Amino acid sequence: MTGLLESLGIPRIINAYGTNTRLSGGLLAEEVLAAMAEAARGTVEMPSLQAAASRVIAEATGAEAGIVTSGASAALLLGAAACMARLDPGAMNQLPDAAGLPNEFVTVRSQRNMYDRAIRVAGGRIIEVGIPDRISGPGVRDAAPWEIAEAIGPRTAAVFWLAGPDSLPPLPAVAKVAHARGVPVLVDAAAQLPPRENLRRFLAEGADLVCFSGGKAIGGPQASGILAGRRDLVSSALLQMLDLDLPEEQFAPPREFAPLAQLRGLPHHGIGRSCKAGKEEVVGLLVALRRFVAEDPADRTARWTARLRAVMDAAGTVPGIALTLAPDGAKPGLPLLLLRFADAAAAARAEARLRAHSPAIHLDASRLRQGVLAVNPIALADADAALVGRALAGCGDDPPGG
Ligand SMILES: *Cc1c(COP(=O)(O)O)cnc(C)c1O
């Protein structure tokens, strides 16, 4: 692999930051790689591939149905399109022009984020509610369920909820008011794994559709994601992603997507044509998902912890940096090695020095303002752990301005 990257003039990096897309995500297990290679050696009809995906995703999440997309962002786009068009082929043909369709996504203002653009790409409009003064500082409150309820009207397509440890109001309360007014709840849970229970949790708490990244902790291909939930909505999403360039009478929906048998006609390629996952990604994601579900979480945490200990052992005692292992530093069950510096400037100097290393070493810099860097084990190769440790040792006793 290094040979291939070199021959293409692509510098290798060491990713101790996380599964970040800009750093090309993580590493695939041999079993996942082998599955992708095997998938690439055969040809299939895409609906039967997505039917198999639906069965595996349903088993892992408890959903009625599921599909593999090109990422969580793509899943969000397709989920939004499904909430707007439902099972109406005319509406599918019309998107992203949402004239005459319910296209409002009621969203708690404190949950706005750069990924919700996917909803707007599909033709949705975000309707913000609540005053998040617990976040801005002067107060303790966020949006209340009644505010969400009052924002729901005839133009509402769905309530959008961003999953996170601090998301308010809690999902069950949000789902209760949405369902009382007859609208679905679309949840972005892209990065909410581990813990493994979260695969089922949001659907169990009332989400109608949930999106996960395939390329984060699940360990699937970088360009894969999951949309799972209600059978009618997932079926709509699938139809808006599939290649539909075939005679209408030849389209036969698999039983996993049975609601599509009731359509009054077949739409053209939909808004989600740009969200397609290839057979290699679909199969790779399914194998990765099964592995993620099957592995004992304690074993997974132990693997990650051992990698961080190898970094610590190679670093030894580093003057000017306090190293501590935080067992749940990144997520429950995903440890971090925290590196505490004298101040933010010292941390920034070390971070720059590590990026200038050959190969470049990227650490989690999200706590830089607190003078803390972190080694995240999730995308780090075992073979690189000692190298990271030795490079850290070279960052000790940083002279001011050095
Ligand atoms: C990572 C992330 C996404 C995008 O996931 P992809 O699989 O890269 O498309 C969307 N939403 C949130 C909250 C994320 O953290």
The ligand as a Gaussian input file, in Angstrom:
#p B3LYP/6-31G(d) Opt

LIG

0 1
 C      -19.670000      12.438000      10.530000
 C      -21.023000      13.047000      10.586000
 C      -21.840000      13.112000       9.452000
 C      -21.360000      12.700000       8.091000
 O      -21.106000      11.334000       7.991000
 P      -20.547000      10.729000       6.624000
 O      -20.727000       9.255000       6.814000
 O      -19.121000      11.146000       6.518000
 O      -21.379000      11.273000       5.517000
 C      -23.121000      13.611000       9.585000
 N      -23.579000      14.045000      10.770000
 C      -22.819000      14.028000      11.882000
 C      -23.399000      14.523000      13.165000
 C      -21.512000      13.525000      11.839000
 O      -20.756000      13.495000      12.950000

